[in-house]
Amino acid sequence: MRTADWVKLVALGLASPVFALLEESFVSFEAVAPSSNHVSITNAHVLTSQDDFVGVHIAADSLVSDLRQITGVSRDLRKGIPSNVTRSETLETAIIVGSINSTLIRHLSEQNALNVSDITGKFETFKTTVVEKPLAGVGRALVIVGSDKRGTIYGIHTLAEQSGQSPWHWFADVPAKKHAQIHALPKTTIHGEPSVQYRGLFINDEEPALNVWWAKQHNATRYPLDTEFYGHVFDLLLRLKANYLWPAMWKSFIHPPGNVFFTDDPGNQQLADDYGIVISTAHHEPMHRATNEWNETTMGPWDWSKNRANITKFMEEGIARAGNNESYFTIGLRGLGDEAANTGNAIEMLKDVFNVQRGIIKKYHGAEDATNQVWALYKEVASYYDAGLDPPEDVTLLFPDDNAGNVYRLPTGDEVNRKGGTGVYYHTEYVGLPRSYKWGNTNNIPKMLKELTHSYLRGATRIWIVNVGDIKPMELPLSFSMDLAWDVTKFSFDKIPAYLEAYATREFGSDHAKEIASILLEHSHLVGFRRYELVTPSTYCHLCGEAERVVERWRSLASRAKALYGKIDADTKPAFFQLVYHPAVSGALYHAVNIGVATNYRFALERRNSANAVAQQVLADFESAYDLVEEWDAMLSGKWRDMMSQAVYDAVEEPKMWASPSRDIVANLSFVQVRQDMQFSLGNLGLRAEGSISPTEQGRWAESVDASMPTTNFAPLLPLTDPYSPPRIVDLFMRGNHRVPITWTLDPLPVPWLSISPLTGTLSRDNPDARLTLKIDWSSVPEGYNRTLEIGIRATPNPFPYFDLIRLPILNTPIPASPGLFPETSGLISIEGPHFASSSNTTPSFQRFTHLASRSESGSIALRPFDSARTPAAKTASASYPIHVTTPSKNLWATVYINAGLDTDPKLKMEFSLTLDDKPANWTRVLGNYIKNPYAGDIPPEWLDHVADNVWTKRVNLGSAEKGRHELVWRVNSPEVYLEKIVVDVAGKGRGEYLGPPETYRFA
């Protein structure tokens, strides 16, 4: 495309401003005077040394292609030496890229045109600067120099990114942003070193999505993950400033033996080294061998005690095959298929295994510590380390999470100073107990920030490996984790919205970036409630309105995504569909179906006519969900066909519940006979007061026992209402012959300070439900008022004159206003952690962490500074919450909601204390003593039943409490305990919300 055409695109607003997600910007798109110090690189050729790394040449070649897509201007990649790289042409400007020891960069340094002392000896660092007359025949140049191979590559890709090419240009089809001109700024920037040395991903659980998708791309039922596939993966990794990979390795019975990176395409390993990717293998695949390469028929059992020689030979072949390619060898020995080793004494066995493996490494590399080695303390392996098995100092200890996003253990004491360092293995998807989750992105970004920031602060900075399953649809959590690993200092909880806006700007431009960021943040918050696969129809409380609130939030999110989809440019729609639209809309549909099933059942029990409409809507949403699958399959001429076809809709109880469903189903829908009248003594008009089960009880009725017209047992009784309660609601509904409309009306209201809307109406086949909203003018309610109002309601036609009473208990007890005070309302007090009224003036002290919460809308609190909060001084800090109790209690109970996490320090297990007034601290463990699980390793007793909740809920007995003001006092012993919410159940009734009651009234 001609430059003039690009100018038109800019004029039409189809080009975005300069973008730099984390890095300091060094390019501009503004028109500048020829006399300025800016260097135009719009049509500049790319120059590099002939003797530079292959990976640098690959990246430079990509840059040429990227800039052509961005500017429409073709250019050359010229490789050579200082005397011939320009091909005897006079170049007004150029882009010179190279590693610090390449011929071109050495020449510039020797000529004092370029100072490289500030990056010499650094790891994966790069520098950008503008140089006047760097070479004969070159007027000015943007120079990108790297301290090593990958530093140079990152610099090249950063230029492409800042110019308008997304790292997700292939894997999410983000189009290049068009610019008529690009200028290098007259400045010097330095980028690096990375916060985490080795950063990358694990391709895992490749069935049924990734393997089937890749085969379909090649019109086959099975097609190896070859250099074509891994070339895209390596490109993505490097553009994300990652450098480390555990390749795909899942077993297959249909196409045995499954994926084997090293033999599916013999060029894979060399291509990785050419690109600059460090290859390692998964936690159960030792010494650069895929477990799928082991054939028990020909090689014997995978049992060290019985088959030591063959296993040794197998491992040696892996090290020999790796050659001198940059590798990170996994050591140790587990069973095949992610299981514990079959041995009577694992510790003694592993000591021998370590010696043999180290001997093999010495044989091929000259010394036992000549290459990087990692031991993954995954599942049962962690217990061996805890029992005293300690590999040599140069071996990296890789601490896992619990497969659910909670880091299991972090370095303490001398572990921080190990020569081999320590790292973290983190999951964004998983197949296994308690339930597999891999269909969609259900990763809460603030929770990831918490866990990975802890890892960094505790010194686990050698490796971060993130299990991303099929790569898609984990684009956002993968980007976030790699950006965090590159420079932790750029992140905080407060900056998450800004990060998401920057991410949205890079992918979609600035016009809608703020709204896209808001959608992504809300999606992250909602999936933080509970991962999709673990949501069932009964997860959320229906009687207390929680289920309705949750599904409405999802619907609102989907509506916002749909509205933006109509505004997005056509060439950006596929990327928007993948990264924004589908996550929001598919999540909304999934919750609508599950919550709809439960709503339908409750409505059926209440004999509502609308139960049938709800059932039909569930089926419609179920079909809409599959429409999204077919939209994925059809998009971009089938590029992503079958990538997002995995089943997820399931029944509540089936065999082997941990596994993913093999086909989508909707179960347990109910229908009522809408032509039939309700039992004559009850009438065809139903009433449901919020929180009441009266209409369900009326689903079975005996005239000789149950009084009606008005009902006395199982009457529509609203919750106790006081000045701090929200407006109350009553649902009216048809529960009889849908062919006969019902006209209803309220009797004159019993008091002037009560208002209800509407006061009359008609229910019909098309409008079978209505909602009343009841409000109180508390300024007119007599002080001390304590009685139940009865509001009459009548309806026609009816076999007998229809009459019932809505009961509304009113209590108006004056409470002195006090800033920050939480008064009891309707028998409870619900407090979000960040809303403490005061905290101790200590070091450490409590700080608020916005966005980090799955039960709070305002975040959570924890102690900081981090290091001082890991000392005994932590227990001196406190946060206080003033409350007012209206109902005296001899046995007051509270429930605390603590953001989920594990005891990462065996010597500093998480504790908390919640007390009333001046009572002494009552220190309580957050988690119980760990127990062994054959499939999950050592886990706390709460884990199996509650890890899916994303919080730990703990009940606390506060003792007796008289009527009046009190102080709740919160304390913890560690910076890793984050309080989200406190709920004081004054009335002792509980409400059953999964998320806990929303925060109650607080005096301003």
Stockholm file with secondary structure:
# STOCKHOLM 1.0

chainA/1-1004         MRTADWVKLVALGLASPVFALLEESFVSFEAVAPSSNHVSITNAHVLTSQDDFVGVHIAADSLVSDLRQITGVSRDLRKGIPSNVTRSETLETAIIVGSINSTLIRHLSEQNALNVSDITGKFETFKTTVVEKPLAGVGRALVIVGSDKRGTIYGIHTLAEQSGQSPWHWFADVPAKKHAQIHALPKTTIHGEPSVQYRGLFINDEEPALNVWWAKQHNATRYPLDTEFYGHVFDLLLRLKANYLWPAMWKSFIHPPGNVFFTDDPGNQQLADDYGIVISTAHHEPMHRATNEWNETTMGPWDWSKNRANITKFMEEGIARAGNNESYFTIGLRGLGDEAANTGNAIEMLKDVFNVQRGIIKKYHGAEDATNQVWALYKEVASYYDAGLDPPEDVTLLFPDDNAGNVYRLPTGDEVNRKGGTGVYYHTEYVGLPRSYKWGNTNNIPKMLKELTHSYLRGATRIWIVNVGDIKPMELPLSFSMDLAWDVTKFSFDKIPAYLEAYATREFGSDHAKEIASILLEHSHLVGFRRYELVTPSTYCHLCGEAERVVERWRSLASRAKALYGKIDADTKPAFFQLVYHPAVSGALYHAVNIGVATNYRFALERRNSANAVAQQVLADFESAYDLVEEWDAMLSGKWRDMMSQAVYDAVEEPKMWASPSRDIVANLSFVQVRQDMQFSLGNLGLRAEGSISPTEQGRWAESVDASMPTTNFAPLLPLTDPYSPPRIVDLFMRGNHRVPITWTLDPLPVPWLSISPLTGTLSRDNPDARLTLKIDWSSVPEGYNRTLEIGIRATPNPFPYFDLIRLPILNTPIPASPGLFPETSGLISIEGPHFASSSNTTPSFQRFTHLASRSESGSIALRPFDSARTPAAKTASASYPIHVTTPSKNLWATVYINAGLDTDPKLKMEFSLTLDDKPANWTRVLGNYIKNPYAGDIPPEWLDHVADNVWTKRVNLGSAEKGRHELVWRVNSPEVYLEKIVVDVAGKGRGEYLGPPETYRFA
#=GR chainA/1-1004 SS CCHHHHHHHHHTTCSCCCCCSSSCCCEECSCCCTTSSCEECSSCEEEEETTSCHHHHHHHHHHHHHHHHHHSCCCCEEEECTTTTTTTCCEEEEEEEEETTSHHHHHHHHTTSCCCTTTTTCSSCEEEEEEESCSTTEEEEEEEEESSHHHHHHHHHHHHHHHTCCTTTTTSCCCCCCCSCCEECSCCEEECCCSSSEEEEEECCCTTTHHHHHHHHTTSSCCCCCHHHHHHHHHHHHHTTCCEEECCCCBCSSSTTBCCHHHHSTTHHHHHHHHTCEECCCTTCGGGCCGGGCCHHHHCCSCHHHHHHHHHHHHHHHHHHHTTSCBEEECSCCBTTTBCCSCSCHHHHHHHHHHHHHHHHHHHHSSTTSSEEEEECCTHHHHHHHTTCCCCTTEEEEEEBCSSSCBCCCCCGGGGGCTTCEEEEEESSBCSSSCCBCSSCCCCHHHHHHHHHHHHHTTCCSEEEEEEETSTTCHHHHHHHHHHHHCGGGCCGGGHHHHHHHHHHHHHCSTTHHHHHHHHHHHHHHHTTCCGGGCCTTSSCTTTTHHHHHHHHHHHHHHHHHHHHTTSCGGGHHHHIIIIIHHHHHHHHHHHHHHHHHHHHHHHHTTCTHHHHHHHHHHHHHHHHHHHHHHHHHHHHHTTTTTTCCCCCCCSSCSSTTSCCSSCCCCCCCCCCTTSCCCTTTCSEEEEETTCCHHHHTTSCCTTTSCTTTTCTTCCBCCCBCTTSCCEEEEEEECSCTTSCEEEEECCCSSTTEEEECSEEEECSSCCEEEEEEEECGGGSCTTCEEEEEEEEEEESCSSCEEEEEEEEEECCCCCCCTTCEECBTTBEEEEGGGCSEECSCSSEEEEETTCCSSCSSCEEEEESTTGGGSGGGGGCCEEEEEEESSCEEEEEEEEEEECCCCCCTTSCCEEEEEETTCCCCCEESSCCCEEETTTEEECTTHHHHGGGSEEEEEEEEEEECSEEEEEEEEESSTTCCEEEEEEESSSCCCCCSSCCCCCCCCC
#=GC SS_cons          CCHHHHHHHHHTTCSCCCCCSSSCCCEECSCCCTTSSCEECSSCEEEEETTSCHHHHHHHHHHHHHHHHHHSCCCCEEEECTTTTTTTCCEEEEEEEEETTSHHHHHHHHTTSCCCTTTTTCSSCEEEEEEESCSTTEEEEEEEEESSHHHHHHHHHHHHHHHTCCTTTTTSCCCCCCCSCCEECSCCEEECCCSSSEEEEEECCCTTTHHHHHHHHTTSSCCCCCHHHHHHHHHHHHHTTCCEEECCCCBCSSSTTBCCHHHHSTTHHHHHHHHTCEECCCTTCGGGCCGGGCCHHHHCCSCHHHHHHHHHHHHHHHHHHHTTSCBEEECSCCBTTTBCCSCSCHHHHHHHHHHHHHHHHHHHHSSTTSSEEEEECCTHHHHHHHTTCCCCTTEEEEEEBCSSSCBCCCCCGGGGGCTTCEEEEEESSBCSSSCCBCSSCCCCHHHHHHHHHHHHHTTCCSEEEEEEETSTTCHHHHHHHHHHHHCGGGCCGGGHHHHHHHHHHHHHCSTTHHHHHHHHHHHHHHHTTCCGGGCCTTSSCTTTTHHHHHHHHHHHHHHHHHHHHTTSCGGGHHHHIIIIIHHHHHHHHHHHHHHHHHHHHHHHHTTCTHHHHHHHHHHHHHHHHHHHHHHHHHHHHHTTTTTTCCCCCCCSSCSSTTSCCSSCCCCCCCCCCTTSCCCTTTCSEEEEETTCCHHHHTTSCCTTTSCTTTTCTTCCBCCCBCTTSCCEEEEEEECSCTTSCEEEEECCCSSTTEEEECSEEEECSSCCEEEEEEEECGGGSCTTCEEEEEEEEEEESCSSCEEEEEEEEEECCCCCCCTTCEECBTTBEEEEGGGCSEECSCSSEEEEETTCCSSCSSCEEEEESTTGGGSGGGGGCCEEEEEEESSCEEEEEEEEEEECCCCCCTTSCCEEEEEETTCCCCCEESSCCCEEETTTEEECTTHHHHGGGSEEEEEEEEEEECSEEEEEEEEESSTTCCEEEEEEESSSCCCCCSSCCCCCCCCC
//
